[in-house]
Amino acid sequence: MKQDDGAARRFLLGTLAGLLGCMLLWGAGFAWFVNDALTSPLRPPVADGIVALTGGQGRIEASLRLLAQGQARQLLISGVAPHATTATVAGALPPDMAARLPAGLWHQVTLGRHATSTIGNADETAQWARDNGLHSLIVVTAGYHIRRAMMEIHRTLPDVALYPYAVRPPALQSPLRGSSVRLMATEYDKWLMASLGLARNMTTRAQN
């Protein structure tokens, strides 16, 4: 009986130690993830194209600025509404920015209307890049999303050079706010799942 109690105690202590170790590893990784998400972006090199992943403020504006500055010759805005047009996208920009953009810039913009997820963005980007013979891309999205986006796009375009350009949306202006911490934790867990290849597998099963 005492031997059984001792074995149960050792099992319980081992389980608790394992859980504590996992929590410490998760916490250390989360701290790195937050710091990475809040790092200001460096100016990317000139590339063949730019892709902006919709879903948060500042992404489209940042991608259009890069395009206007000559960082690439064309832009894909992936994940817009099915009936969106360049006119509606332009109309949603801050008025002062819309007025400063060259009129002909919109001829360099393609709207991707099919993506509804990061994996969908990656697939849409891959098709666009192949159709246009692109060999390098600047990826524009939020700081908390950039790692996962780069990973999924690289999986669909392993031979294309990718350069991250992470914007800092309003949600990260106060990173210690409860809602910001929850957002970052959720995105960190999604990145972990994507790193293990679980996100695409789950998406594939959901579509079948």
N, C-alpha and C positions, 0 to 999 in steps of 0.2 A: 504493500500500500504506500509506504514511504517512497519507494522507488518510483512509483507512478506519479506521486505528488512532485517529486524532484524533476522528473521528465517534463511534466506539464509546466512547471515553473520555468525551466530552461527554454521550453518552446515559447512561452509567453514573453520572456525577456528577449529572446532572439527576434521575435516578431516585432516587438516594440522598438528594438534597436534598428531593425530594417526599415520600419516606418519613419523613424527619426532621421535616419540617413537619407532616405528618399526626400523627406521634407527639406533637409538642409541642402541637398543637391538642387531641388526645385527652386529654393530661395536664392541660391547663388546664381543660378541660371537666369532667374527673373530679374535680379539686380543688373546683370550684364545686359539683358534685353531692354530694360528701361533706359539705361544709359545710352545704349546704341540708338534707341528710338528718338532720344532727345538731342542727339548730335546733329549739329548744323551740316547741311549737305555741302560738299565740295563741288565746284563747277566741273561738270563732266567734260570729257573730250568730245570733239566733233564726231558725230555718228551718222550712219545712213538714215536712221529714223528715230522717232520718239514714240513711246506708247504711254498714255495716261490712263490709269485704272480708276474709273469712277467709283463713288461710294463715300466721298468725304470732301470737305471744303478745301479749296486751294490747289487741288491737283490739276484741274483743267487750266486755271490761270497760270500756274507754274510752267506747264507744258507749252502753252502758247507763247509765253515769254522766251523760253528756250528756242522755240521755232523762229520767232521774230529776230532773235539774236544770231541766227545762222548756225545753231548747234546741230541742225539736221535739215534735210530737205523735205521731209514729210512727217506727218503726225497721225497716229491712230488714237482716237478717244474710244476706249473699249468699255462697253457696258452701258451705253446710253439707252434711253427709253425707245421702244420699237418705232414710234412715230416722230422721233426727234429729228430736227434738221439743223444745218449749220446756223440758220437764222435764229432758231430757238436757243441754241447753245450760246450764240453771241449775245442774245437778249438777256441771258441770265448772268452775264459778266458785269462787274462793277462798271458804271457808265464811263468813268475816266479811262479805264483800261480799254474798253471797247473802242473808244474814240481814237486811241493811240495806235491801235493795230493797223498795219497796212491792209488796204482793201483786198489785195490779191492773196493775202495769206490763207484765206479760207479755201482756196483752190488746192492747197497742200494738205488739207485736213480730211481724213476719212473717219466716218462714224461707225463704230462697231455696235450693232444693235442686238446681238444674240447672247452675249455673256451675261450671266446672272450670279456668278461666283468667281473666286480667284482662279479656280481651275478652268472655268469658262473663259476668263480673260486670257489665260495662257494659251488655250486652244485657238481663240480668235486672233491673238497676236501672232501665233505661229503661221496660221493660214495667210494673214496679211503680209508677213515678212517673206514668206515663200513666193507669194504672188508678185511681189515687188522686187525680188532678188536682193533683199537686205542682208548685210553681213554684220551689222552692229546696231545696237539699240540702246537708247537711254530710257530707263524705266522710271516713271514718275508716279508715286503714290505716297501715302502717309508714312511717317517714320515707324509706326508700330506695325505696318503692313509690308514694308519693303523687303524684309528677309524672306517672308513666305512667298511674296510675289516673284522675287528673283528666282527662288528655288523652283517654283512651278513652271515659270517661263523657260528656265534653263532645261528642264526635263523635256519640254516640247521642241526646244531649239538648241540642242547641245553644241552645235557648230557656230552659233551666233554669239559675238561678244556683247555682254550686257553691262551697262553702267548705271548704278543706282543714283536716283535723285529724290531724296526723301523730303517731303514738306512737313511742316509742323502745324497741324490743324488746331482750331480753337480748343478741341478736347484735351490737348496737351499743354495749353497755356498755363494751367494749374495742375501739374502732374500729381500733387499730393491729395487732390480732391478725391473723395470716395468713388465717384463715377469714373474718374480718369484711371484710378488704380484698378477698378473692376474691368474696364475696357482693356487695359494693358495685360491683365492676368488672362483674360479670355483670348486675346491675340497671341500671347505667349503659348498657351495650351494648344491653340490651332497650329502654331509654328512647330511645336513638338510633334504633333500628330502628322503634319506634313513631312517632317524630317524622317519619320518612321515609315512613310509611304501609306499611312492609313487614310488620309483625307481623300485621295483619288480613288482608293479602293471602295470607300464608303459611298462616294458620289456615283461610281459605276454601278454598284449594287442597287442604289436608289433609282437609277434610270432604267434598270432591267425589269 
